[in-house]
Amino acid sequence: MSSMRDDIRRGLSDIWPAAVAAAPIGLLFGAVAASKGLSPLEVFLMSAMVFAGGAQFAAIELWASPAPIAALVFSTLLINARHVLMGASLAPKLQGFGRWQKLLGLYYMADENWALAEKRARTHRLTPAYWFAMVIPFVLGWLINSTLGAAIGAVLGDPKRLGADFAFTALFIALVAAFWKGRVTFWTVAAAGLASAVTYRLAGPPWHVAAGAVAGLAAAWIAADDAPQTRPIVIDEAGP
């Protein structure tokens, strides 16, 4: 069994690449939000209370005065519906967590720390020390960078000219690569990507998110049903 110090060290080690990759995304969001009239304080509060990069970008795209509340709520709900499945897959692995640790930890669950936690759970027991060592710096980084982007958005100019908009894509490519399992992963990613791209061109956001999710789930189910069954290998932790 690992010690709390080992889990904290491992959590920090696992999350820092994702936190660095998310920094330009936070700056980009803050700059875009500021261009829509939000103050740095409003951007900070939105990031702290919503904490969902994709949903925040979608909300800012729809932002107007007066705000289209129904459209904002619906697009946010649709984009974040994936968190239901993510939380369901992670919940059984949080047996050592207290009630408030689960509620707070899952509230600030993001794609990045969820993926890293699932990968960790393959070989180690998930602990609050490991989880919050990932979550806290990632959340703080998003809050700081999105607020900073709103404060100095005019100075930054258009972050897309620096390629900062591709950081979001690059980050998810890295997450997918970490979960690569051959044919099943290939068909899942291919189906989700194709359905999302076609739907984006034909219907626009946020429908492409739902289309990609449904197509990916269907492809994964079909591919997994045809794949040979293997028994999972569990490795006991030994040492730091």
N, C-alpha and C positions, 0 to 999 in steps of 0.2 A: 504494500500500500504506500502511496506517496504522501508526503507531508504537505501541510498547507503552503509552506514556502515553495516547495517544488511545483505545486499546482499554480500558484500565483506567477512564478517565473515562466512556466510553460504557457499560461494564458497570455501574458504580455508578449512572449516570443511569437505566439501564433497570430496575434491580432495586429501587430505593428505594420506588416506589409499592406494589409487591407486599410488600416487607418491612414497610411501615407497615400495610398491610391485614392481614398475618398476625399482627401483634402481639396484637390482642385474641383471636385464635384460640389463640395460645400461652398467654395468661393463662387463657382458659377451660379449656384442656386441663389445665393445672397445677392449677387449682382443683378440677376434677372428679376428677383423680387423687388429690389430697390427701383428698377426701371418701371415697375408697375405701381410705384407709389408707396410701398411699405417702408417703414422706418427700421433702423437696425434693431430697436427694441421689439417691434412687431415680428421681425424675422426670427429673433431669438426665441420669443414666446411660441411661435409656430413650430420651430424646430424642436423645442422642449416638449410641447404638448402633443404634437403629431408624430414626430420622429419617424418619418417614412419618406425617403428621398424621392421615389417614383411618384407617390401620391402628392407630395409637395410640388414637384415640377408640374404635374397635371393640373393641380389647383391654380398655380400661378399662370399657366397657359389660358385658363378660363377666367382669370381674374378681371373684373370690370367693376364699374360703379353705376348703379348698385350691384352688389355681388350676386351672382346667380346661385343662390343657396342650394336649390335642388340639384343642379348640375354638379356642383362641387361635392355635395354629399354622395351622390351616386357614383361619380368617377372615383372618389377616394375609397368607397366601399368596394367597388369592383376591383380596383388595383390591389387593395390590401386583403382581398378574400383569400389569397394564397397563405396568409398568416394562420388561417384556421387549420390548414393541413400541416403547416410547419410546426405549430404548437402541439397538434395532436401527435405528431411523430416524436417530438422531443419530450413531452410530458412524462411518459413512462420511465425516462432516463433521469428524472429529477427527484428520485425517491429520497435522497439525502437532504433535500431542500425544505426549509420551513415554509409556512403558508405565505408570508410576506415576501420571502425571497423568491418564491415562484411568481407571485403577482408582479412584483417590481421587475424581476428579471425578464419575464415574458413580455411585459409592456414595452421594454426597450430592446426586444429581440429584432434583429435585422437579418437580412439574407446572409451577410458575411459571418456574423457570430453564430447563426443557426448552422450554417454549413460546416464551420470549424468544430462546433460542438458535436455534430453528428459524426464527423470524422474521428474526433477524439473518443467518442463513445464506442467505436468499433473495438478499441483495445484497452480502454481505461474507464473507470467509473467517473461520471461527471460529478464534480463537487462545486459548491458555491464559490470557493476560492478561485477555481479555474474560470468559472462562468463570469464572475464579476471582474476578474482581472482582464477579461476580454471586453466586457460591456462598458465599463466605466471610461477607459481611455477612448473607446470608439465614439461613445456618446459625447464626451467632452470635445473631441476633435470636430464632430459635426456641428455642435453648438458654436464653438469658437470660429470655425472657418465660414459657416454660413453668415454669422453676424459680421465678421470681418469683410466678407464679400459685399454685404449690404452697405457697410460703412465706406468702403473704398471702391465701390463699383465703377464710379466714373474714372478713377485712376487706372483701373484694370483694363477698361475698354471692353471689347468683345473677346471673352476667353476662348471662343471657338477658333480664333485666328492662331492661337497657341496650341491647338489640338486638345485643350482641356476637356472638351465634350466627349472625347473618345475614352477618357479615363474610366467612365462608368462601364462602357462596353468591355474594356480590357480587364477590369476587375472581375466581371462575371465570367469572362473566358477562363480566367485563372481558377475560379471556383468550380466551374464545370470540369476543367482538366483534373482537378484534385479528386473528383468523383468518377472519373472515367472507368467504365467497366466493359469496354469493347462494344459489341453490336447493339446491346440494349441502349446504352448511352447514346450511341450514334443516331439511332432511329428516333429516340426521344427528342434530342436536340434538333435534328433535321426537321421533324414534323412540327415542333413548336416554332422554330425559326421561320419556316416557310408559311405556316398559317398566320403567324403574327405579321410578317411582311406584307402578305397579300391583303389581309384585313386592314392594315394601316393605310395602304394605298386606296382601298375601296371604300372603307367606312371611317377611317381616322381613329384617333384616340378617343376614349380609353378601350374601345372594343378589341383592339389588337392584343391587349393583355389577356382578356378572357379567351379569345380564339387560340392564342398560343398555349395557354394553360390546358384547355380542353384537348387540343391536338396532342400535346406532349403526354398527358395522362393516358390518352387512348393508345398512343404508340408504345408507351412504356408497358402498358398492360398486355398488348398483343405480343410485343417482343419478348417480355419476360415469360409469357405463357409457353413460348416456343423454345426458350433457353433451357439447357440442361440444368437440373437441380443439383446444387452443391451444399454441403453442410458448412455453416459459418465457422470460422476459426477465431477463437477468443484467446488473446495473449494476456497473461497476467502481468501486471506491472512489477518491475523489479528495479528498485533504485531510482535515482533522480534522472 
